[in-house]
Each structure stands twice: as C-alpha cells, then as structure tokens.
Amino acid sequence: MEYKICKAQAEEWARYYYIYRVSNFNEWFSLSFQEEVDKYKRSEFCYWIVDNDNVKIGGAFIKPNMIKCIFVIPPYDKKKNLIDTIVLYAQSISDKNRGIIVPDVELEDIEHFKRYSFKLDRIQKLMICPTKKIQVTWKENFKVLTPKIQNREKIAELFYESYSNGNFEYNADTSYDSQLAGVQVYFNHIRRNNVPSEWSTLVYDTKSEKLVGACMVGLVNGLPYIIDFVVHSEFQGQKIGTKIMERTLNMFFNKYPYIRLNLIVGNDAESFYNKLGFIGLAKKAYMIN
C-alpha cells in the first residue's frame, strides 16, 4: 500500500501530536495541552500521512533538510512504512548538498533511519530537578559574576579548553570558533526572550583572575533551561560545579517548579546530576544523513 503526504491544518495537527507523540514519548509534559497546540498552530510544516482512502495514519513536521515530531495514529501500527514515506518526501524537497537532520528519533526507530544512510550522532536524555532553597557559600578565592557580552571570548575559551581536555568525544571535537558562535547564540537568546543575565553564573579564581566555571541558563517553553555548564578541568574537585548548580536551584525557588537540561548519554556528568537530585526522563536520538 502506498501512502501520501498532505499539508495539515496546524492547530488540528498539534492536537494529534500532543496526544500520540508527546504523551507517549515523555510522561513529563513541558507544556500544557493548549500551550503545545499554540506552539505549532502557525507552522507551515505540519503534515499528515494518509492511506489510499485518505484516512490519517500519522503525522510529522517536515521542512527542507529536517524531519521531527513523527507520530502514528492508531489503529495503524506499521511505523517503518510511515518513516519510509516521510523520508522519501523529505529527500524530495531538501537541498541535496546538505544532510537531513532528525533531532528527536525515538530509540526504537533508529534502525529504520539507518536504512536510509542516517547516522546516529548522539543520544540525549532530558533531566529535571525541582528548584529548592539552598544556602550557598563560596570560598574567598572565588568570585561569582553574571555574564556580559564583553565576556563572550573568555566564556568561549573556557568551553573550548574544558571540552578539549575532556574524555567525551562529541564535545572534544568542537572548535573554539564554534564555541564562540554558541556563546553568541546564548546572548542573542537572552536578549530576544528578555531573560535576565543574572540567571547565569560565571565563577572566577581571584588569584589568577581566570574564568573557571560557567552555567548559561535560558528560557525554553516558558521554563528555565541549562544551555551549557562547565568547570575548567584544572579546577575540578573543588565543589565549584556543585555550588554553581545549587546557586541555580536556589535562584529559581518559588519562581519556577523545576529546571531542565539535556545530557548526552554516556557523559560522566550523569552521576553528578543524580547526586544533586536530577532525574533522567525521555531519551531521543539525533541523526543525520
């Protein structure tokens, strides 16, 4: 049986997506039902997959060089065939000189995408922790500041040095220039979304004036989200990371119910977050061909 791709009315599509993908994929909803609908209702990239009788069997968000939000509508259950149809359509509208990205592949679907030469880039896990009241005190040899745009080169340097000296291949491959670009994305994000710079933390060693720790916090789906968080390898073991995270959890106490981050599965930091009270939730794969 052949299937067809057809444009969806975005608000209706979003209701189906919430019920058949979000509720199944992750029991912890980052948005309410109406907020999730509002998130997509103006989108031009929502599609149905229909059978020969024009019955909806699934949906996806498809635009040139990107596929995401794939869901199946019961009683249809042949997801492999659904993915075949979606990938072939995405290939037909995409720039052939660029890869197609699928940032939210369910783990059970990885092999389906590999049949079309998609490669697994990484698996990420959502982690959350309730905000809490914590008294945080710092040793005299450290000072805590909030990031300013003029700090961006130092922040990028910290990220580059920390990741280059780490044992995690995905981050270790990142160049200084890409780190600098990422820091600029953070500053653009907080400006556009009116996020206070005080949400983020920079820690300096007072003796050397070296930036030794940073936690960059943004606002995603109306809730605090940790964009990046590192402690320089030469200063690890001094509880800097613990105190930065405790400061962050304390800052949002009585303002937001929890904070979130995405962790690449296999990262040694998972045990660090577990000790602070974070719990791991949904896992998703990032794939590209």
C-alpha atoms as a printed R data frame, in Angstrom:
    type eleno elety resid chain resno      x      y      z
1   ATOM     1    CA   MET     A     1  0.000  0.000  0.000
2   ATOM     2    CA   GLU     A     2  1.275  3.447 -0.894
3   ATOM     3    CA   TYR     A     3  0.809  6.425  1.360
4   ATOM     4    CA   LYS     A     4  0.532 10.119  0.636
5   ATOM     5    CA   ILE     A     5  1.840 13.226  2.371
6   ATOM     6    CA   CYS     A     6 -0.573 16.133  2.621
7   ATOM     7    CA   LYS     A     7 -0.468 19.518  4.334
8   ATOM     8    CA   ALA     A     8 -2.197 19.619  7.710
9   ATOM     9    CA   GLN     A     9 -4.170 22.353  9.383
10  ATOM    10    CA   ALA     A    10 -1.552 23.114 12.013
11  ATOM    11    CA   GLU     A    11 -3.784 23.525 15.056
12  ATOM    12    CA   GLU     A    12 -5.552 20.224 14.447
13  ATOM    13    CA   TRP     A    13 -2.191 18.546 13.738
14  ATOM    14    CA   ALA     A    14 -0.818 19.870 17.045
15  ATOM    15    CA   ARG     A    15 -3.659 18.236 19.000
16  ATOM    16    CA   TYR     A    16 -2.861 14.862 17.444
17  ATOM    17    CA   TYR     A    17  0.865 15.369 18.003
18  ATOM    18    CA   TYR     A    18  0.337 16.097 21.684
19  ATOM    19    CA   ILE     A    19 -1.824 13.023 22.233
20  ATOM    20    CA   TYR     A    20  0.026 10.496 20.067
21  ATOM    21    CA   ARG     A    21  3.640 11.643 20.415
22  ATOM    22    CA   VAL     A    22  4.205 13.850 23.454
23  ATOM    23    CA   SER     A    23  2.061 11.839 25.874
24  ATOM    24    CA   ASN     A    24  3.610  8.567 24.691
25  ATOM    25    CA   PHE     A    25  7.187  9.789 24.386
26  ATOM    26    CA   ASN     A    26  7.524 11.503 27.732
27  ATOM    27    CA   GLU     A    27  5.156 11.486 30.672
28  ATOM    28    CA   TRP     A    28  6.586 14.808 31.857
29  ATOM    29    CA   PHE     A    29  4.892 17.489 29.752
30  ATOM    30    CA   SER     A    30  6.966 20.647 29.401
31  ATOM    31    CA   LEU     A    31  3.872 22.461 28.133
32  ATOM    32    CA   SER     A    32  0.170 22.205 28.821
33  ATOM    33    CA   PHE     A    33 -2.099 20.842 26.110
34  ATOM    34    CA   GLN     A    34 -3.122 24.313 24.920
35  ATOM    35    CA   GLU     A    35  0.450 25.632 25.069
36  ATOM    36    CA   GLU     A    36  1.639 22.742 22.907
37  ATOM    37    CA   VAL     A    37 -1.117 23.471 20.384
38  ATOM    38    CA   ASP     A    38 -0.213 27.169 20.392
39  ATOM    39    CA   LYS     A    39  3.437 26.279 19.788
40  ATOM    40    CA   TYR     A    40  2.670 24.770 16.368
41  ATOM    41    CA   LYS     A    41 -0.621 26.306 15.276
42  ATOM    42    CA   ARG     A    42  1.023 28.850 12.945
43  ATOM    43    CA   SER     A    43  3.516 26.418 11.465
44  ATOM    44    CA   GLU     A    44  3.647 25.791  7.724
45  ATOM    45    CA   PHE     A    45  5.467 22.456  8.042
46  ATOM    46    CA   CYS     A    46  2.872 20.172  9.659
47  ATOM    47    CA   TYR     A    47  1.876 17.180  7.529
48  ATOM    48    CA   TRP     A    48 -0.439 14.190  7.635
49  ATOM    49    CA   ILE     A    49  0.417 10.814  6.203
50  ATOM    50    CA   VAL     A    50 -2.763  9.291  4.749
51  ATOM    51    CA   ASP     A    51 -3.626  5.951  3.152
52  ATOM    52    CA   ASN     A    52 -5.344  5.299 -0.184
53  ATOM    53    CA   ASP     A    53 -8.722  6.058  1.409
54  ATOM    54    CA   ASN     A    54 -7.415  9.416  2.728
55  ATOM    55    CA   VAL     A    55 -7.538  8.130  6.302
56  ATOM    56    CA   LYS     A    56 -4.936  9.740  8.578
57  ATOM    57    CA   ILE     A    57 -2.401  7.174  9.778
58  ATOM    58    CA   GLY     A    58  0.269  9.512 11.157
59  ATOM    59    CA   GLY     A    59  1.895 12.898 11.091
60  ATOM    60    CA   ALA     A    60  5.234 14.675 11.088
61  ATOM    61    CA   PHE     A    61  6.882 18.082 10.996
62  ATOM    62    CA   ILE     A    62  8.765 18.193  7.687
63  ATOM    63    CA   LYS     A    63 10.707 21.026  6.124
64  ATOM    64    CA   PRO     A    64 13.732 21.096  3.818
65  ATOM    65    CA   ASN     A    65 16.583 19.159  5.478
66  ATOM    66    CA   MET     A    66 14.670 18.467  8.697
67  ATOM    67    CA   ILE     A    67 12.220 15.851  9.985
68  ATOM    68    CA   LYS     A    68 10.829 15.736 13.521
69  ATOM    69    CA   CYS     A    69  7.726 15.054 15.634
70  ATOM    70    CA   ILE     A    70  6.805 11.773 13.904
71  ATOM    71    CA   PHE     A    71  3.722 10.078 15.345
72  ATOM    72    CA   VAL     A    72  1.430  7.174 14.434
73  ATOM    73    CA   ILE     A    73 -2.360  7.286 14.757
74  ATOM    74    CA   PRO     A    74 -3.942  4.000 15.967
75  ATOM    75    CA   PRO     A    75 -5.035  1.502 14.851
76  ATOM    76    CA   TYR     A    76 -2.258  1.895 12.282
77  ATOM    77    CA   ASP     A    77  0.954  0.409 13.698
78  ATOM    78    CA   LYS     A    78  3.430 -0.018 10.826
79  ATOM    79    CA   LYS     A    79  5.778  2.789 11.768
80  ATOM    80    CA   LYS     A    80  8.549  1.522  9.496
81  ATOM    81    CA   ASN     A    81  6.347  2.150  6.445
82  ATOM    82    CA   LEU     A    82  5.385  5.563  7.795
83  ATOM    83    CA   ILE     A    83  9.055  6.513  8.152
84  ATOM    84    CA   ASP     A    84  9.725  5.304  4.595
85  ATOM    85    CA   THR     A    85  7.098  7.708  3.247
86  ATOM    86    CA   ILE     A    86  8.307 10.623  5.358
87  ATOM    87    CA   VAL     A    87 11.993 10.202  4.481
88  ATOM    88    CA   LEU     A    88 11.325  9.908  0.756
89  ATOM    89    CA   TYR     A    89  9.211 13.066  0.824
90  ATOM    90    CA   ALA     A    90 11.832 14.960  2.852
91  ATOM    91    CA   GLN     A    91 14.514 13.916  0.365
92  ATOM    92    CA   SER     A    92 12.402 15.264 -2.500
93  ATOM    93    CA   ILE     A    93 12.162 18.782 -1.002
94  ATOM    94    CA   SER     A    94 15.627 19.057  0.576
95  ATOM    95    CA   ASP     A    95 18.865 20.653 -0.576
96  ATOM    96    CA   LYS     A    96 20.902 17.709 -1.899
97  ATOM    97    CA   ASN     A    97 24.137 19.421 -0.796
98  ATOM    98    CA   ARG     A    98 23.100 19.307  2.863
99  ATOM    99    CA   GLY     A    99 22.209 16.466  5.162
100 ATOM   100    CA   ILE     A   100 18.737 15.878  6.552
101 ATOM   101    CA   ILE     A   101 18.562 16.215 10.337
102 ATOM   102    CA   VAL     A   102 16.205 14.256 12.575
103 ATOM   103    CA   PRO     A   103 16.757 15.630 16.107
104 ATOM   104    CA   ASP     A   104 14.165 13.594 18.032
105 ATOM   105    CA   VAL     A   105 14.268  9.981 16.852
106 ATOM   106    CA   GLU     A   106 12.690  7.527 19.262
107 ATOM   107    CA   LEU     A   107 15.254  4.870 20.144
108 ATOM   108    CA   GLU     A   108 13.113  2.073 18.700
109 ATOM   109    CA   ASP     A   109 13.211  3.831 15.303
110 ATOM   110    CA   ILE     A   110 16.991  4.228 14.949
111 ATOM   111    CA   GLU     A   111 17.365  1.151 12.733
112 ATOM   112    CA   HIS     A   112 14.585  2.351 10.422
113 ATOM   113    CA   PHE     A   113 16.500  5.563  9.705
114 ATOM   114    CA   LYS     A   114 19.796  3.722  9.264
115 ATOM   115    CA   ARG     A   115 18.274  2.011  6.213
116 ATOM   116    CA   TYR     A   116 18.364  5.436  4.536
117 ATOM   117    CA   SER     A   117 22.014  6.058  5.496
118 ATOM   118    CA   PHE     A   118 21.176  8.163  8.540
119 ATOM   119    CA   LYS     A   119 23.948  8.022 11.126
120 ATOM   120    CA   LEU     A   120 23.486  8.210 14.864
121 ATOM   121    CA   ASP     A   121 25.188 11.376 16.081
122 ATOM   122    CA   ARG     A   122 24.211 11.191 19.737
123 ATOM   123    CA   ILE     A   123 21.540 10.125 22.200
124 ATOM   124    CA   GLN     A   124 20.308 12.780 24.592
125 ATOM   125    CA   LYS     A   125 18.387 12.423 27.821
126 ATOM   126    CA   LEU     A   126 16.167 15.054 29.393
127 ATOM   127    CA   MET     A   127 16.926 15.594 33.089
128 ATOM   128    CA   ILE     A   128 14.943 17.677 35.554
129 ATOM   129    CA   CYS     A   129 15.316 18.732 39.179
130 ATOM   130    CA   PRO     A   130 12.877 20.586 41.444
131 ATOM   131    CA   THR     A   131 14.054 24.019 42.496
132 ATOM   132    CA   LYS     A   132 14.865 24.232 46.180
133 ATOM   133    CA   LYS     A   133 16.050 26.602 48.876
134 ATOM   134    CA   ILE     A   134 19.785 26.109 49.453
135 ATOM   135    CA   GLN     A   135 22.231 28.268 51.371
136 ATOM   136    CA   VAL     A   136 25.327 28.623 49.184
137 ATOM   137    CA   THR     A   137 28.638 29.978 50.484
138 ATOM   138    CA   TRP     A   138 31.788 30.458 48.412
139 ATOM   139    CA   LYS     A   139 35.433 30.292 49.419
140 ATOM   140    CA   GLU     A   140 37.260 33.614 49.371
141 ATOM   141    CA   ASN     A   141 39.400 32.583 46.403
142 ATOM   142    CA   PHE     A   142 36.342 32.515 44.102
143 ATOM   143    CA   LYS     A   143 34.093 35.339 42.965
144 ATOM   144    CA   VAL     A   144 30.724 34.988 41.264
145 ATOM   145    CA   LEU     A   145 29.574 37.313 38.471
146 ATOM   146    CA   THR     A   146 26.855 37.380 35.832
147 ATOM   147    CA   PRO     A   147 27.802 37.133 32.142
148 ATOM   148    CA   LYS     A   148 28.056 40.222 29.961
149 ATOM   149    CA   ILE     A   149 28.521 40.374 26.204
150 ATOM   150    CA   GLN     A   150 32.107 41.551 26.643
151 ATOM   151    CA   ASN     A   151 32.846 38.238 28.408
152 ATOM   152    CA   ARG     A   152 31.994 36.130 25.363
153 ATOM   153    CA   GLU     A   153 35.588 35.407 24.274
154 ATOM   154    CA   LYS     A   154 36.553 34.294 27.789
155 ATOM   155    CA   ILE     A   155 33.448 32.124 28.046
156 ATOM   156    CA   ALA     A   156 34.172 30.517 24.666
157 ATOM   157    CA   GLU     A   157 37.773 29.939 25.727
158 ATOM   158    CA   LEU     A   158 36.585 28.216 28.909
159 ATOM   159    CA   PHE     A   159 34.214 25.955 26.974
160 ATOM   160    CA   TYR     A   160 36.860 25.123 24.388
161 ATOM   161    CA   GLU     A   161 39.564 24.308 26.962
162 ATOM   162    CA   SER     A   162 37.180 22.306 29.140
163 ATOM   163    CA   TYR     A   163 35.745 20.218 26.322
164 ATOM   164    CA   SER     A   164 39.111 19.746 24.582
165 ATOM   165    CA   ASN     A   165 40.564 18.277 27.763
166 ATOM   166    CA   GLY     A   166 37.529 16.119 28.433
167 ATOM   167    CA   ASN     A   167 37.073 12.461 27.613
168 ATOM   168    CA   PHE     A   168 33.800 12.825 25.746
169 ATOM   169    CA   GLU     A   169 34.334 12.654 22.005
170 ATOM   170    CA   TYR     A   170 31.288 14.654 20.912
171 ATOM   171    CA   ASN     A   171 32.282 17.789 22.831
172 ATOM   172    CA   ALA     A   172 36.016 17.308 22.337
173 ATOM   173    CA   ASP     A   173 35.601 17.724 18.577
174 ATOM   174    CA   THR     A   174 34.198 21.243 18.957
175 ATOM   175    CA   SER     A   175 36.448 24.112 17.819
176 ATOM   176    CA   TYR     A   176 36.998 27.449 19.549
177 ATOM   177    CA   ASP     A   177 35.157 29.245 16.736
178 ATOM   178    CA   SER     A   178 32.103 27.027 17.132
179 ATOM   179    CA   GLN     A   179 32.151 27.622 20.884
180 ATOM   180    CA   LEU     A   180 32.322 31.376 20.295
181 ATOM   181    CA   ALA     A   181 29.374 31.129 17.911
182 ATOM   182    CA   GLY     A   182 27.469 29.139 20.528
183 ATOM   183    CA   VAL     A   183 28.113 31.787 23.175
184 ATOM   184    CA   GLN     A   184 26.794 34.445 20.797
185 ATOM   185    CA   VAL     A   185 23.663 32.344 20.297
186 ATOM   186    CA   TYR     A   186 23.178 32.406 24.080
187 ATOM   187    CA   PHE     A   187 23.419 36.208 24.231
188 ATOM   188    CA   ASN     A   188 21.034 36.530 21.284
189 ATOM   189    CA   HIS     A   189 18.634 34.160 23.046
190 ATOM   190    CA   ILE     A   190 18.503 36.051 26.334
191 ATOM   191    CA   ARG     A   191 18.092 39.362 24.512
192 ATOM   192    CA   ARG     A   192 15.199 38.135 22.363
193 ATOM   193    CA   ASN     A   193 13.439 36.415 25.252
194 ATOM   194    CA   ASN     A   194 14.144 39.055 27.929
195 ATOM   195    CA   VAL     A   195 15.976 36.508 30.076
196 ATOM   196    CA   PRO     A   196 17.849 38.145 32.985
197 ATOM   197    CA   SER     A   197 21.605 37.641 32.719
198 ATOM   198    CA   GLU     A   198 21.537 37.022 36.494
199 ATOM   199    CA   TRP     A   199 20.092 33.588 35.779
200 ATOM   200    CA   SER     A   200 23.537 32.537 34.553
201 ATOM   201    CA   THR     A   201 26.733 32.205 36.562
202 ATOM   202    CA   LEU     A   202 30.414 32.906 35.951
203 ATOM   203    CA   VAL     A   203 32.999 31.881 38.551
204 ATOM   204    CA   TYR     A   204 36.481 33.420 38.621
205 ATOM   205    CA   ASP     A   205 39.571 32.369 40.534
206 ATOM   206    CA   THR     A   206 40.553 35.538 42.412
207 ATOM   207    CA   LYS     A   207 44.277 34.756 42.404
208 ATOM   208    CA   SER     A   208 44.680 34.294 38.669
209 ATOM   209    CA   GLU     A   209 41.533 36.188 37.550
210 ATOM   210    CA   LYS     A   210 40.864 33.148 35.371
211 ATOM   211    CA   LEU     A   211 37.308 32.194 34.439
212 ATOM   212    CA   VAL     A   212 36.979 28.673 35.838
213 ATOM   213    CA   GLY     A   213 33.265 27.867 35.712
214 ATOM   214    CA   ALA     A   214 30.138 28.876 33.818
215 ATOM   215    CA   CYS     A   215 26.474 27.937 33.769
216 ATOM   216    CA   MET     A   216 24.416 29.523 30.988
217 ATOM   217    CA   VAL     A   217 20.658 29.438 31.568
218 ATOM   218    CA   GLY     A   218 17.973 30.270 29.027
219 ATOM   219    CA   LEU     A   219 14.191 30.125 28.779
220 ATOM   220    CA   VAL     A   220 12.660 27.285 26.750
221 ATOM   221    CA   ASN     A   221  8.909 26.656 26.630
222 ATOM   222    CA   GLY     A   222  8.464 29.144 29.452
223 ATOM   223    CA   LEU     A   223 10.772 27.332 31.884
224 ATOM   224    CA   PRO     A   224 14.479 27.671 32.818
225 ATOM   225    CA   TYR     A   225 16.767 25.501 30.728
226 ATOM   226    CA   ILE     A   226 20.508 24.978 31.230
227 ATOM   227    CA   ILE     A   227 22.106 25.628 27.854
228 ATOM   228    CA   ASP     A   228 25.704 24.907 28.837
229 ATOM   229    CA   PHE     A   229 27.570 24.187 32.055
230 ATOM   230    CA   VAL     A   230 31.299 23.565 32.546
231 ATOM   231    CA   VAL     A   231 34.062 23.734 35.135
232 ATOM   232    CA   HIS     A   232 37.657 24.034 33.926
233 ATOM   233    CA   SER     A   233 39.493 20.722 34.270
234 ATOM   234    CA   GLU     A   234 42.276 22.299 36.376
235 ATOM   235    CA   PHE     A   235 39.729 23.412 38.992
236 ATOM   236    CA   GLN     A   236 37.570 20.316 39.224
237 ATOM   237    CA   GLY     A   237 37.313 18.589 42.591
238 ATOM   238    CA   GLN     A   238 36.759 21.881 44.438
239 ATOM   239    CA   LYS     A   239 32.926 21.695 44.500
240 ATOM   240    CA   ILE     A   240 32.648 24.591 42.030
241 ATOM   241    CA   GLY     A   241 30.139 22.735 39.868
242 ATOM   242    CA   THR     A   242 28.056 21.708 42.878
243 ATOM   243    CA   LYS     A   243 27.896 25.264 44.184
244 ATOM   244    CA   ILE     A   244 27.021 26.696 40.765
245 ATOM   245    CA   MET     A   245 24.134 24.262 40.419
246 ATOM   246    CA   GLU     A   246 22.980 24.833 43.999
247 ATOM   247    CA   ARG     A   247 23.006 28.572 43.313
248 ATOM   248    CA   THR     A   248 20.874 27.970 40.221
249 ATOM   249    CA   LEU     A   249 18.360 25.734 42.015
250 ATOM   250    CA   ASN     A   250 18.094 28.249 44.858
251 ATOM   251    CA   MET     A   251 17.673 31.203 42.493
252 ATOM   252    CA   PHE     A   252 14.527 29.720 40.943
253 ATOM   253    CA   PHE     A   253 12.968 28.512 44.205
254 ATOM   254    CA   ASN     A   254  9.371 29.815 44.483
255 ATOM   255    CA   LYS     A   255  9.665 31.215 40.933
256 ATOM   256    CA   TYR     A   256  9.708 28.077 38.785
257 ATOM   257    CA   PRO     A   257  8.899 24.478 39.791
258 ATOM   258    CA   TYR     A   258 11.960 22.868 38.211
259 ATOM   259    CA   ILE     A   259 14.941 23.355 35.914
260 ATOM   260    CA   ARG     A   260 15.878 21.189 32.942
261 ATOM   261    CA   LEU     A   261 18.846 20.194 30.853
262 ATOM   262    CA   ASN     A   262 19.692 17.715 28.116
263 ATOM   263    CA   LEU     A   263 22.586 15.374 28.767
264 ATOM   264    CA   ILE     A   264 24.348 13.304 26.130
265 ATOM   265    CA   VAL     A   265 24.059  9.670 27.185
266 ATOM   266    CA   GLY     A   266 27.478  8.331 28.159
267 ATOM   267    CA   ASN     A   267 28.635 11.590 29.705
268 ATOM   268    CA   ASP     A   268 30.308 11.113 33.096
269 ATOM   269    CA   ALA     A   269 28.342 14.122 34.398
270 ATOM   270    CA   GLU     A   270 25.218 11.997 34.825
271 ATOM   271    CA   SER     A   271 26.271 10.815 38.298
272 ATOM   272    CA   PHE     A   272 26.980 14.448 39.266
273 ATOM   273    CA   TYR     A   273 23.431 15.453 38.367
274 ATOM   274    CA   ASN     A   274 21.962 12.416 40.123
275 ATOM   275    CA   LYS     A   275 23.658 13.457 43.376
276 ATOM   276    CA   LEU     A   276 22.035 16.879 43.074
277 ATOM   277    CA   GLY     A   277 18.574 15.354 42.717
278 ATOM   278    CA   PHE     A   278 18.127 15.340 38.942
279 ATOM   279    CA   ILE     A   279 16.150 12.513 37.410
280 ATOM   280    CA   GLY     A   280 16.512 11.288 33.839
281 ATOM   281    CA   LEU     A   281 13.413 11.170 31.654
282 ATOM   282    CA   ALA     A   282 12.921 10.774 27.920
283 ATOM   283    CA   LYS     A   283 15.775  9.739 25.643
284 ATOM   284    CA   LYS     A   284 15.940 10.717 21.995
285 ATOM   285    CA   ALA     A   285 18.454 10.207 19.222
286 ATOM   286    CA   TYR     A   286 19.911 12.890 16.959
287 ATOM   287    CA   MET     A   287 20.520 11.500 13.465
288 ATOM   288    CA   ILE     A   288 21.769 12.966 10.195
289 ATOM   289    CA   ASN     A   289 22.435 11.580  6.725
